[in-house]
Each structure stands twice: as C-alpha cells, then as structure tokens.
Amino acid sequence: MSFLCLSVRNQKTFRPKKSAPSGSKGAQLRKHIDATLGSGNLREAVRLPPGEDINEWLAVNTVDFFNQVNLLYGTLAEFCTPESCPTMTAGPKYEYRWADGVQIKKPIEVSAPKYVEYLMDWIEGQLDDESIFPQKLGTPFPPNFKEVVKTIFKRLFRVYAHIYHSHFQKIVSLKEEAHLNTCFKHFILFTTEFGLIDKKELAPLQELIESIIPY
C-alpha cells in the first residue's frame, strides 16, 4: 500500500488489515486516495472526488483510517499495558468508558489496551456487516450510515488522544512523531471536511488541532 501514513519502518500490526468494501468502486477510490496522498496534499486528499458517492467515499476512508490507527497502536501495544494504563484516559481531565450498546450497555471502566481491543472488535463488526458496509457494487447504504461512521471516527479519535497524552514520549523515542502527526493531521482534515466529530469530543487535543486547522 502506498499510503503516506503507512510507510513506517518495523511496523507491528495490532490485528489483520481490513480491505475496503464496495468491490471495484472501492478499488478506484483507493487509487484516487493513493494518488492524492502521494502528492503530499492532505487537504486535497480528503475531498470528495467529483461525481463520486459520498457514502462510498466515507466507507473506503473509514476502512483506511481504521487500518492506520490499528498500525499506529500496534507500534505501542507492548508499552500500553493494564499496568501502565489501567484506565482509558486522554490526560487528567478525560476518561473513556466502554459500551457497545449491545453486549455492554452500561459504560464500564477498563484498561486502555482492553478499551482499544473492544473498540477494534466493535469496528470490525461494523465493517463486516454487509447491511451497514455493503460489499457489492450498487447495494444501497443504510439510512443511518453516516451516524455509524461518526461513531467509529469519534472512537478512533480517542485512541489518538490516548496515544498523544500517554505515549508521546515513547513515540518520540521511536522517532515516529512525524509519522504520527501526519496521520493525525490527515484524520482531522477528513473528519472536519465531513463533520464527523463534534467539537466537544475533540477537546483533549484542541491545541494540537488548532495548530493543524486554525479556527
């Protein structure tokens, strides 16, 4: 894969990489993403290509951002342990509790690695559900598709927030901060372009975000 954000040396994958839904259309859109990312223009890379379906674009990018966060967390998984990170936090003010609304209805306090494990399992379940992410070209997306995508991105942001607040020094020692910053910038530009994360959810990294996108 020629993604700008996936070119990290010695990258450890937290779990197997997902392929995009939607058959040949997904493949065409991925080529477009590769080409625009390869140019280094992240603002251009996030824009909906002319004439393309917004849901197709959201679907392909959701898979890609899931893979990016999966890879980023994979580089840190051995350092993010129940002992070092007994709760899923983003600095002293923010703690995230897990609930999926199905098996775990009431939010529970779990360690950061357990939270990320629950989160990645949950996202994989959404991506594998063909009633949400259709695999066949031309199959309609559900009416609540954007809401599902917004929940996925809101929760992926929490992994970034935890990495920056709890593991940034480790990222620096691994000499991966430029890579992390580029991936996060791409993520924020995309979520801003399509209004995928409420501003209040972004509070743990507000300063960093304002340096990327001045308000």
N, C-alpha and C positions, 0 to 999 in steps of 0.2 A: 504494500500500500504506500502511495507516495504522499500521504498526508504530512503537512508541515509539522503537525503536533505528534506524529507517531514515530519520529525519527530518533528516538532516544537510544543511546547505546545501552547494552546489557539490560534491556527492559524485561521485567518479570510480569507475566500476565496473571492477574488475580484470578481470572476464570476465562474459559474459551471465548474468543472474539465472536460477536454476532455478525451475521451477514445481513444486508439490507433486505427489506420486504419489497414487494411490488414488481418482481420479475425484471423484464428488460428495461422498464421505465426507471426503476431504481438504479440500474447499471448506468443508464445515460446520465442521470442526475449526479451520480457519483463521479463520473468523468468530468462533469462541469465543476464540481467541488474541487476535485484534484487540480484541475487546470487553474482555477482562480486562487486556490490556496498556494499553489506552486509559484504564482506571481508575487506572493507576499502581501497582497492587498486583502486584508481580512474584512474590511468594510464591504468590499465588492463580493467577497466570497459568501457572505451571509444573505445577500439579497436574493429574492425570488427571481429565478431566470424568467425572461419574458415568455408569456404564453404557457407557463407551467402551472400545474395544480398546486395550490397552497398546501393541501393535506399531504400530497406526495412528497413535497419538499420538507415538510415538518417530519414526516415518517423517516425518510432517509437520514436526515440530520439527527433525529433522536437516537437512531441506532449508532451513528458515528460518535456522538457525544457520550453515549453510554460506554462505548469502547475506549474512548480517550480517558475517561475517569477511571475505568477499570484498569487501564495500563498505568496511569499515574499512581493510583493507590497500590498497585502491585509492587512498585518500587519501594513503598514504605511499609508494606504489610508486616514485615518482620520487626519493625520498630513500633508499630501501633498495636499494642497488646492490651489484654484486660488489666494488666498491672500498671502499665504506663498511662492508659486512657480508660479508667473504669467507667466513665460516662461519656456520651457523645456530646462534646462541647465545641463552641467556637469562641474561645476566650472566656473570661469570668462571668460575662453577662448572659450568655446564651447556652442553653442546654436543649438538646433534641431528644424526645422520647419516641419510641416506635409504636405505630399502629398501622395495620393494613386495611382495617375496616371489615375484614372477613374472619381470618383466624385469630387476630389480635385486635379486638375492637376498642379496648381501653388502652391508651398510651402507657407503655411500660418503660422503665429506666433500664437501659442495657449498656454494656461497654461499647466503645467506639467500633472495635472490629466486629462485634456482633451486630451493631446497627448497620454497618456497611454490608455485612453478609445478608441480613434481612432485606435491605434495600435492593441489592443487586438481584437477589432471588425474585423479589417482587417485580422489578423492572423486566427481568427476563420473562416472567409470566405474562406481563402485558404484551411484550414484543412477540411472544409465541402464540398469542391468542388471535386467531385469524378474524374474529369478529371485531377486533379493535385495530390491528395492523394487518390488513388484507395482504395475502401473498400473491394473489392472481391479479394480473393487469386488468383494470376496468371494474374490479369489485369495489363497490362504494364504501367509503369510510363511515363509521357510525356518527350520529349527530353530536355526540359528546366527545368527539375525538380530540378537539383542542384542549378540553378540560383535562383529559387523561395526560396529554403531552405536558400541560402546565404543571401537573402534579409531579411528573417524572423530573422535569427540569428544576422545580423547587427543591426536590430532594437531592438531586445531583449537586446543586449548589451547596448543600450542607456538607457534602464531602470536601468540596473546595475550601469551605470556611474552616472545617476542622484541620485540613492539611496546613493552611496558612497560619492558623493560630497555634497549633500544637506541634507541627513538624517542620516548620520553615527552616529552622537551623540545620536539620538533617538534610533537607533539600539542598541547602547551600553547600554543605559538606560533600554532597554527592555531585556538586557542580551542575545541578539540574534546574536552578532557579529561572534561567532564561526560558527554558522549555516550559516550565510550569506557568510562567507569566504569559507566554504566547498562547498556550492552551486556554488559560482563563480569559484572556482578552477576547479570543475567538468565541468562547462560550457566552460572555457578557454581551458582545456585539450582537450575537444571534438572538439571545433572549430579549434584548432591548428592541431589536428590529421587529419582533413579532409579539411583544407584550406578554411574555411567558411567565415572568416572575414579578409579583407585587413588590413595590419599592420597600415596604416594611420588612420583607423577608431578606432583603439584601443588606440590612443594617450591619451585620457583623463584619462586612468587608466594604463598607460605604466609602471610606477614604481611598482605598485601592481602586474601587470602581470609578470614583470621580477623577482619578488620575488617568483612567482609560477613556471615559466618556464624560467630559465636563458638562455639568447640568446647567 
